[in-house]
């Protein structure tokens, strides 16, 4: 099982380099708090909030996955240079359209950095009516 890293509140970390490291690897989920069963529901996952991640040949975000609990719902894969190359300030951002079928979603995103492993978002609860 790979080690899974988690975002920590960067205000609690003193060194700027540590803030940069944590932020640029962490995925963040953006979506509404409620969805309708059987209807398309949009979920955006962005890697990095204040800082963008490198897009070098040997150091890049290889994929972003969206889970409902432990069930993989969707995944986007990237190759080096897809996000603008070495000097890019672009962030990996994916819009997933899912169709909820249960009464509640417990969404979690994973981002895989080829150099620093798997990073997990905070969970996002969504009520389905």
C-alpha positions as CSV (number, residue, x, y, z in Angstrom):
1,X,0.0,0.0,0.0
2,X,1.5,3.4,-0.9
3,X,1.9,6.1,1.7
4,X,-0.9,8.6,1.4
5,X,0.0,12.2,2.2
6,X,-2.6,14.6,3.5
7,X,-3.0,18.4,3.4
8,X,-2.4,20.2,6.7
9,X,-3.5,23.7,7.4
10,X,-0.5,25.6,6.0
11,X,-1.0,28.4,8.6
12,X,0.3,25.9,11.1
13,X,3.5,25.2,9.2
14,X,6.2,27.8,9.8
15,X,8.6,27.5,6.9
16,X,7.5,28.9,3.5
17,X,9.1,25.9,1.7
18,X,6.9,23.5,3.7
19,X,3.7,25.5,2.9
20,X,4.7,25.4,-0.8
21,X,5.4,21.7,-0.7
22,X,2.1,20.8,1.0
23,X,-0.1,23.1,-1.0
24,X,1.2,22.3,-4.5
25,X,0.6,18.6,-4.0
26,X,-2.8,18.6,-2.3
27,X,-6.0,18.1,-4.3
28,X,-9.0,20.3,-3.5
29,X,-12.6,19.4,-4.3
30,X,-15.1,22.0,-5.3
31,X,-18.8,21.0,-5.8
32,X,-22.3,21.8,-4.6
33,X,-23.4,20.4,-1.2
34,X,-26.5,18.7,-2.7
35,X,-27.0,16.6,-5.8
36,X,-30.1,14.9,-7.4
37,X,-30.1,11.2,-7.8
38,X,-29.8,10.1,-11.5
39,X,-28.8,13.5,-12.7
40,X,-25.4,14.7,-13.8
41,X,-23.4,16.3,-11.0
42,X,-20.2,18.3,-11.6
43,X,-17.2,17.9,-9.3
44,X,-14.0,19.9,-9.9
45,X,-10.7,18.7,-8.5
46,X,-7.7,21.1,-8.5
47,X,-4.2,20.2,-7.4
48,X,-2.7,23.1,-5.5
49,X,-4.5,26.1,-4.1
50,X,-1.9,28.9,-3.9
51,X,1.0,27.1,-5.6
52,X,1.2,25.3,-8.9
53,X,3.0,21.9,-9.3
54,X,6.0,21.4,-11.6
55,X,5.4,19.8,-15.0
56,X,8.9,18.4,-15.6
57,X,9.7,15.1,-17.4
58,X,10.6,13.4,-14.1
59,X,8.3,15.3,-11.7
60,X,4.7,15.9,-12.6
61,X,1.1,15.1,-11.5
62,X,0.5,11.7,-13.2
63,X,-3.2,11.4,-12.3
64,X,-6.1,12.7,-10.4
65,X,-8.8,10.3,-9.1
66,X,-12.2,10.9,-7.5
67,X,-13.6,8.4,-5.0
68,X,-16.9,7.9,-3.2
69,X,-15.5,6.4,0.0
70,X,-13.3,3.6,-1.3
71,X,-15.0,3.3,-4.7
72,X,-13.2,4.9,-7.6
73,X,-15.6,7.0,-9.6
74,X,-13.3,8.6,-12.2
75,X,-9.7,9.2,-13.0
76,X,-7.7,11.5,-15.3
77,X,-4.2,10.6,-16.4
78,X,-1.5,13.1,-17.6
79,X,1.8,12.8,-19.3
80,X,4.7,15.2,-18.8
81,X,4.1,18.5,-20.6
82,X,0.3,18.1,-20.7
83,X,0.0,21.0,-18.2
84,X,2.2,23.4,-20.0
85,X,5.7,22.1,-19.5
86,X,8.6,22.9,-17.2
87,X,8.0,26.6,-16.8
88,X,4.3,26.5,-16.6
89,X,2.3,28.0,-13.7
90,X,-0.8,25.9,-14.7
91,X,-2.4,23.6,-12.1
92,X,-3.8,20.2,-12.7
93,X,-7.6,20.8,-12.7
94,X,-10.2,18.2,-13.8
95,X,-14.0,18.5,-14.0
96,X,-15.7,15.2,-13.4
97,X,-19.4,14.7,-14.3
98,X,-20.8,11.8,-12.2
99,X,-24.3,10.5,-11.8
100,X,-25.1,9.9,-8.1
101,X,-27.3,6.8,-7.3
102,X,-26.9,6.6,-3.5
103,X,-28.4,8.9,-0.8
104,X,-25.1,10.4,0.1
105,X,-21.6,10.9,-1.4
106,X,-18.4,11.0,0.6
107,X,-16.1,12.4,-2.0
108,X,-12.3,12.2,-1.7
109,X,-9.7,13.0,-4.3
110,X,-6.2,11.6,-4.8
111,X,-3.4,13.2,-6.8
112,X,-0.3,11.2,-7.7
113,X,3.0,13.0,-8.0
114,X,5.7,11.0,-9.7
115,X,8.3,12.2,-7.2
116,X,6.3,12.6,-3.9
117,X,3.6,9.9,-4.1
118,X,-0.2,10.0,-3.4
119,X,-1.9,13.0,-1.8
120,X,-5.4,12.9,-0.5
121,X,-8.0,15.7,-0.2
122,X,-10.2,16.5,2.7
123,X,-13.5,14.5,2.3
124,X,-16.5,16.4,0.9
125,X,-20.0,15.2,2.0
126,X,-22.8,15.6,-0.6
127,X,-26.4,14.9,0.2
128,X,-28.3,13.2,-2.7
129,X,-32.1,13.7,-3.0
